[in-house]
Amino acid sequence: MKKLLLLSALLIFACSSDDNDSLFMITNNTNEDFIITHISFMGYEFSDLNIQYGESQTYNLSDGLSVGSSNININIGYFCDTNVWNSTFNIDLIEGSTTSYEFIPCASISPYCIGVCLEQI
């Protein structure tokens, strides 16, 4: 009986998920010339990335967010035309859910490698 109780407890804890996790997902929808290599914001640092065109990556923000975290500066480092570039954007994060953004080209901005935007999806 003791083993059955222990097994039941282990299954409950192993199968339960934290529905309050805050997740940040980024998708690289620029083009083949761009590779996301670095993301940092609010004390989070994701380095040595290789997010290529058409790929997404999701990050668990387990260290927490402020409720209603808005207008947060996010820095994205990327390769373009064999050079390293950095762009800073303002984003809003939603606590307890997945906040998704696309890294996309902006037609109105030039030159080519700095003509990128971050758009919430």
C-alpha positions as CSV (number, residue, x, y, z in Angstrom):
1,M,0.0,0.0,0.0
2,K,2.9,2.3,0.8
3,K,4.4,1.7,-2.6
4,L,1.1,2.4,-4.3
5,L,0.7,5.7,-2.5
6,L,4.3,6.7,-3.3
7,L,3.8,5.8,-7.0
8,S,0.5,7.8,-7.1
9,A,2.2,10.8,-5.7
10,L,5.1,10.6,-8.1
11,L,2.7,10.3,-11.1
12,I,0.7,13.3,-9.9
13,F,3.8,15.5,-9.6
14,A,5.3,14.2,-12.8
15,C,2.2,14.8,-14.9
16,S,1.2,18.2,-13.5
17,S,2.4,21.2,-15.4
18,D,2.7,24.8,-14.3
19,D,0.0,26.6,-16.2
20,N,1.5,29.9,-14.9
21,D,4.7,29.6,-16.9
22,S,5.5,32.7,-18.9
23,L,7.0,31.9,-22.3
24,F,8.6,34.0,-25.0
25,M,8.6,32.7,-28.5
26,I,10.5,34.2,-31.4
27,T,10.2,33.3,-35.1
28,N,12.8,34.3,-37.7
29,N,10.7,35.3,-40.7
30,T,13.2,37.7,-42.3
31,N,15.0,35.7,-45.1
32,E,17.9,33.3,-45.5
33,D,20.5,36.1,-45.0
34,F,19.5,36.6,-41.3
35,I,20.4,34.4,-38.3
36,I,19.4,35.3,-34.8
37,T,22.4,34.8,-32.5
38,H,21.5,36.6,-29.3
39,I,18.4,37.8,-27.3
40,S,18.5,39.7,-24.0
41,F,15.8,41.5,-22.0
42,M,14.8,42.0,-18.3
43,G,17.8,40.2,-17.0
44,Y,17.4,37.2,-19.4
45,E,20.3,36.4,-21.6
46,F,20.1,33.9,-24.5
47,S,23.4,33.6,-26.2
48,D,25.1,31.4,-28.9
49,L,21.8,31.0,-30.7
50,N,21.4,29.9,-34.3
51,I,17.8,30.7,-35.2
52,Q,17.7,30.6,-38.9
53,Y,15.0,31.7,-41.4
54,G,11.7,29.8,-40.8
55,E,12.7,28.6,-37.3
56,S,11.2,29.4,-33.9
57,Q,12.5,29.1,-30.4
58,T,10.6,29.3,-27.2
59,Y,12.1,30.4,-23.8
60,N,10.6,29.7,-20.4
61,L,10.8,32.9,-18.3
62,S,10.9,30.9,-15.1
63,D,12.6,33.7,-13.2
64,G,9.4,35.6,-13.4
65,L,7.8,38.6,-14.9
66,S,6.2,41.7,-13.5
67,V,2.4,41.5,-14.0
68,G,1.6,43.5,-17.1
69,S,5.2,43.7,-18.2
70,S,5.0,46.2,-21.0
71,N,7.3,48.5,-23.0
72,I,10.3,46.2,-22.3
73,N,13.6,46.8,-24.2
74,I,14.7,43.7,-26.0
75,N,18.0,43.4,-27.8
76,I,18.4,41.0,-30.7
77,G,21.8,40.2,-32.2
78,Y,21.9,38.7,-35.6
79,F,24.2,37.9,-38.6
80,C,23.4,39.5,-41.9
81,D,25.7,39.5,-44.9
82,T,28.5,38.1,-42.8
83,N,28.3,41.0,-40.3
84,V,27.0,41.1,-36.8
85,W,24.2,43.5,-36.1
86,N,22.1,44.5,-33.0
87,S,18.6,46.0,-32.9
88,T,16.6,47.1,-29.9
89,F,12.8,46.9,-29.8
90,N,10.1,47.5,-27.2
91,I,7.9,44.5,-26.4
92,D,5.0,43.6,-24.1
93,L,5.1,40.2,-22.3
94,I,2.0,38.5,-20.9
95,E,2.5,36.7,-17.6
96,G,1.3,33.2,-17.4
97,S,1.1,32.6,-21.2
98,T,3.1,32.5,-24.4
99,T,4.0,35.8,-26.0
100,S,5.0,35.3,-29.6
101,Y,7.0,37.7,-31.8
102,E,8.2,37.5,-35.4
103,F,11.6,38.9,-36.5
104,I,10.7,40.3,-40.0
105,P,12.0,42.7,-42.6
106,C,10.7,46.2,-42.7
107,A,10.4,47.5,-46.2
108,S,10.5,51.2,-45.1
109,I,13.8,51.0,-43.3
110,S,17.2,50.9,-45.0
111,P,19.9,49.8,-45.4
112,Y,19.1,46.2,-45.9
113,C,20.6,44.6,-42.7
114,I,19.1,47.0,-40.3
115,G,15.8,47.0,-41.9
116,V,14.2,44.6,-39.4
117,C,11.2,44.8,-37.1
118,L,9.8,42.7,-34.3
119,E,6.0,42.2,-34.6
120,Q,3.8,40.5,-32.0
121,I,1.7,37.6,-33.5
